[in-house]
Amino acid sequence: MKRIVLVFGLISGALMALFMFATMPFIDKIGLDRGYVVGYTGMVLAFILIFFGIRSYRENVGGGTITFGRAFVVGILIALISSICYVIAWQILFYGFMPDFFDKYAAHEITKARASGATPEK
């Protein structure tokens, strides 16, 4: 189980990190709103590997059958490893390449709220 979980978790995490590192240089050109779409699409694609990891475990270890509990554990472990990879990649990006991201994000949200006619209190 350890090998399957590690392999699929690391591949999933690498996909998410790849999408982040590939999108961030172009975030000013494509805009934050479109960047979210690309980012979340990458996450969904990466988390599809959870299904393939569970299926691989079922076929290779379980002999074609798997219980719900075992499938749940395998899926959660793959998601955990993938999420850890995502957090590490985000920390590298944030502290190394774009420490002003939250300032840009806040300015973008304020501009968007003003454009929609929100009051200063909101």
C-alpha positions, 0 to 999 in steps of 0.5 A, a space after each residue: 500500500 505504501 508504494 501505491 500511495 506514495 507514487 500516486 500522491 507524488 504524481 498528483 502533487 507534482 501535477 498541482 505544483 507544475 500547474 502552479 509554477 506554469 501559471 504564475 509567470 503569466 498571472 498578470 497577463 491572464 488575470 487573477 480570475 482566469 488564473 483561478 480557473 486554470 489553478 482549480 482545473 489543475 487541482 481537479 486533474 491532479 485529484 483524479 489520480 486518487 481514483 486511479 490510485 485506488 483502482 491500482 490498489 484494488 487490482 494489484 493488492 486486493 485481487 480485484 476487490 476492495 472494501 470501502 474502508 480500505 479504499 477510503 484510507 488509500 484515497 485520503 493518504 493519496 490526497 494528503 501526500 498531494 496536498 503536502 506537495 501543493 503546500 510546499 510548492 505554494 510556499 516556494 512560490 510565495 516566499 521565493 517569487 511573489 511575496 506581494 501576491 496578497 497585496 495584489 489579490 486584495 487590490 484586485 478584490 477591492 477593484 472588483 467590489 467597487 466596479 460592482 457598485 459595493 459601498 465602502 462599508 462592504 
